[in-house]
Each structure stands twice: as C-alpha cells, then as structure tokens.
Amino acid sequence: KVDGWEVKSNKDESFFLIKEFSFKNFIESQSFVNKVSAVAEKENHHPDIAVGWCEVNVTFTSHDLGGVTEKCIKMAELTSKLFDEKSKDEI
C-alpha cells in the first residue's frame, strides 16, 4: 500500500494505483506534471496523467504485466514525495 493512493481495477480486472493531487492554480499543477514526467522518464515507468483546473490525477499500472508492480509502487512513492516537497516550499 502507498499512503493516499487507491487501488482500483479496470473492466478487464487489471489493477492500477490512482491519486488526485490538488493545487492552488493551473500553473502549479503544470509544474507538478513536469516534475512527475521527468522522474517517470528517468525511471522508465510512465503514468497516465489527467490535468484539470487545480487538480492532477496520476495513475500507475504496468500494461505489459496487467497490473500493479513494485515499479508502480516506487513511482507512486516518488510522486507523493514530489508533491510533499512542493507543499514544503509553500510554508
């Protein structure tokens, strides 16, 4: 389990991790997406990202393996850490 992340399944019963992150404005949400993208590229494990006004939904799964893997969990932890670091910058 990764704190704050939900485990859900698709219609084909493959599992994924998902979490919604909230921001003060669209610029902050875009900055977060860019940071997540950079880490994903470095780790070679890319999420599905949905961006809305002041919110970002991040989903990790392994399409090749049909579900959540250790790499998905690691990426979820790294993504949460990026968000926590952003929150510290606001204090």
SULPEVEN-V129715 format. One record per pair of residues at least 4 apart in sequence whose ideal C-beta (glycine too) atoms are under 7 Angstrom apart, sorted by the first residue. I is the first residue (numbers start at 1). GAP is how many residues later the second one is. Records with the same first field share a line. If there is no record, write none. Layout:
BEGIN
I: GAP  GAP
END
This chain:
BEGIN
2: 15  71  74  75  78
3: 77
4: 15  76
5: 12  13  14  71
6: 12  13
7: 8  10  61
8: 8  10
9: 4  5  6
10: 4  6
14: 47  52  53
15: 46  52  53
16: 43  44  45  52
17: 42  43  51  55  59
18: 39  41
19: 39
20: 35  37
21: 11  34  35  37  62
22: 32  33
23: 5  6  9  31  32
24: 4  30
25: 29
26: 4  27  28
27: 4
28: 4
29: 4  22  25  26  27
30: 4
31: 4
32: 4  24  50  51  54
33: 4  16  18  23
34: 4
35: 4  47
36: 4  11  13  22  43  46
37: 4
38: 4
39: 4  39  43
40: 5  6  7  35
43: 32
45: 26  30
47: 11  12  13  28
48: 11
49: 7  9
50: 7
51: 5
58: 21
60: 12  15  16
61: 6  7  11
62: 5  7  9  10
65: 4
68: 4  5
70: 4
71: 4
72: 4
73: 4
74: 4
75: 4
76: 4
77: 4
78: 4
79: 4
80: 4
81: 4
82: 4
83: 4
84: 4
85: 4
END
